[in-house]
Amino acid sequence: MILLALQDIRKSFGTHEVLKGVSFTLQDRERMGMVGVNGSGKSTLMKIIAGTETADGGTVNLQKGLRIGYLAQQGELTGQETVQEVVESVFIPLMRMEEEMRSLEHEMAEKGSDEEALRRLGGRYDALMREFERRDGYGWRSRVTGVLKGLKLWDMREMETCRLSGGERTRLCLGRMLLSDPDLLLLDEPTNHLDLKSTAWLEDYLNSYRGAVLVISHDRYFLDHVCGRMAELIMGTVETYTGNYTEYVAKRAEVYETRMKAWEMQQKEIARQEAIIAMYRRFNREKSIKAAESREKRLEKVERLEKPQEERIVRFRFETRRTTGEDVLQAEGLEKHFGARELFREVKIHLRAGDRVALIGDNGTGKTTLLRCLTGEEKPDAGQIRWGAGVDIGYYDQHQSGLHEQKTVLDEVWDRFPRMEQYEIRGALGLFLFSGDDVFAPVSSLSGGEKGRVALTELMLRKDNVLLLDEPTNHLDMDSREVLEDALEGYPGTILAVSHDRYFINRFAEKVFVLEENGIREYLGNYDSYYEKACRDAEPDAETAGMTKTALDKEKKRSREEQQRIKDQQQRLKQAEEAVAKAEKEAADLEGVLADPETYRDADRAAELTKQYNRVKAEIDRLYGEWEALESL
């Protein structure tokens, strides 16, 4: 069943035509990813679908009664409500329904032998209960808990929203939208403010979601795991492909090659026909002139194929001036605090020549701060940092704070490398798509992606043998990300990169460092290898390397104790869940009895049953509290 159909959508801003005739359909329960270079009109198209932007032409057809969830439509937060109150506001109708059911129970208990009143109240109560159960009235609290934990908002559930950061507020609005269960979810870069664990949770949530999803994302790993269809906005139009992101990339290349071959063959045929026409005209006879005119008419009727065009992409590679020694970096006992808050402690890092390491961890663990400590821009509160011989450090700052806003693009790079000729600087900038008058644009006028390309230009020209990269794929379009990955693939130096881009990590990393509060946990392999081991609760490959037998025995003992603790906790959690289920069944049985008008013929029995029901409900609330406490351990 088609939920959404776009037909010939057009949109211009001034003289710039962004959308030139976009048409596609979205089926029920379909998950479609939307991609395209920065500025191609993805967000504009999504706003048109959501109704917050109007198209200049074309039609948007929605299924009658379709409920749309769009993050920008979720409304502003007042700042006075708590995080939990915001997400629970979705279920206010259920809360009111539950209050009415309690009120009806008391009213039926008071009516006693009034059969007519009991019949009327019982009928209303029965209808309410069926609707309450249909809308999962008994499960919404656990859904709220799951969303708050999945989006890392559980620990701040009692916090007023005015105290949240921008990213936390966005996550909160995302959680509220997910709980509202719309028929169509419109998600514009939903993973931007999520760490890796929260992103993995969102993937699982969307994969089990009952509605349809249209998502804009630069997270290729996310698109691979969520989407079964892709739409690419290119040159103002849209092309759709079945399959996830990886399948789309392969199919797009095949389609481009097929179209290019068809265009080349048509051009050859047109040139052949024009040569024949010219030859006939040279004969200058009546018969040959008629033949030439006949061929010209046929040629004019031929529908000319447009030459396939690809968006311009960055093409470059990293080189080094010299090689390092075997030991590139040794850091031990690193600690960092901000006031009373401790970011990390006991951090130990050993990088060897040629290592390719991804540094990951939850938001707020201090990954960027750790990189800044290694570069000397921040000073650790404790520990030692020793760089090896012949090390040249290149640092990519995700915020590009080192760029001078008042300079032009050309001067920004040329001032860093004054010994180079202008044509060499412009040639380097040309690799990053700065051509012609683009190089005279002030840095302050550039987008985030353009500033990132300037910073990468400078990093490429430095030819350092150690690269410390802080979220290098942020703000880059997908094609540029893949070219960056290709450039790093042939890089002979050492790489330590902070990234949330799991696709990027899979492409370049041979080790994964997980930054935690009390140190770094090391895993061999790329992100998929790390995730597989983490899911098995496996210890990192390098954890036991070089340990003595005594140390290994102690480690095994600690592991056994931890496994037993987890087993005991799981057992207690299971018992708590069984107790909740038993109590809820008892409450449901009592509700059935209380819903029967015959119950109220005996006023004393009805009153006792009502008291018993209230005791059971109080017990359920207590058991839920115990379950949540165990779940959060």
Protein Blocks (a to p, Z undefined) as FASTA:
>chain_A
ZZbdcehiacdehjbcfbgoiaddddehiacddeddehilmmmmmmmmnopaccfbdcdd
ddehiacddfklnopaehlacfklmmmmmmmmmmmmmmmmmmmmmmmmmnomamklmmmm
mmmmmmmmmmmmmnopmlmmmmmmmmmmmnopmmmmmpcfklpcfklmmmmmmmmmmmno
pabdcdehkllmpcfklmmmmmmmmmmpcbdcddddfblklmmmmpccdcddeehiacdd
eddfklmmmmmmmmmmmmmmmmmmmmmmmmmmmmmmmmmmmnopaklmmmmmmmmmmmmm
pccddddddddddddddddfbdcdfblbdcehiacdehjbcfbghiacdddehiacdded
dehilmmmmmmmmnopaccfbdcddddehiacddddfklmmbcfkbcfklmmmmmmmmbc
fklmmmmmmmnopahjllmpcfklpcfklmmmmmmmmmmmnopabdcdehklgoiafklm
mmmmmmmmmpcbdcddddfblklmmmmpcbdcdddfkbccddeddfklmmmmmmnopacf
klmgoiafklmmmmmmmmmmmmmmmmmmmmmmmmmmmmmmmmmmmmmmmmmmmmpmklmm
pmmlmmmmmmmmmmmmmmmmmmmmmmmmmmmZZ
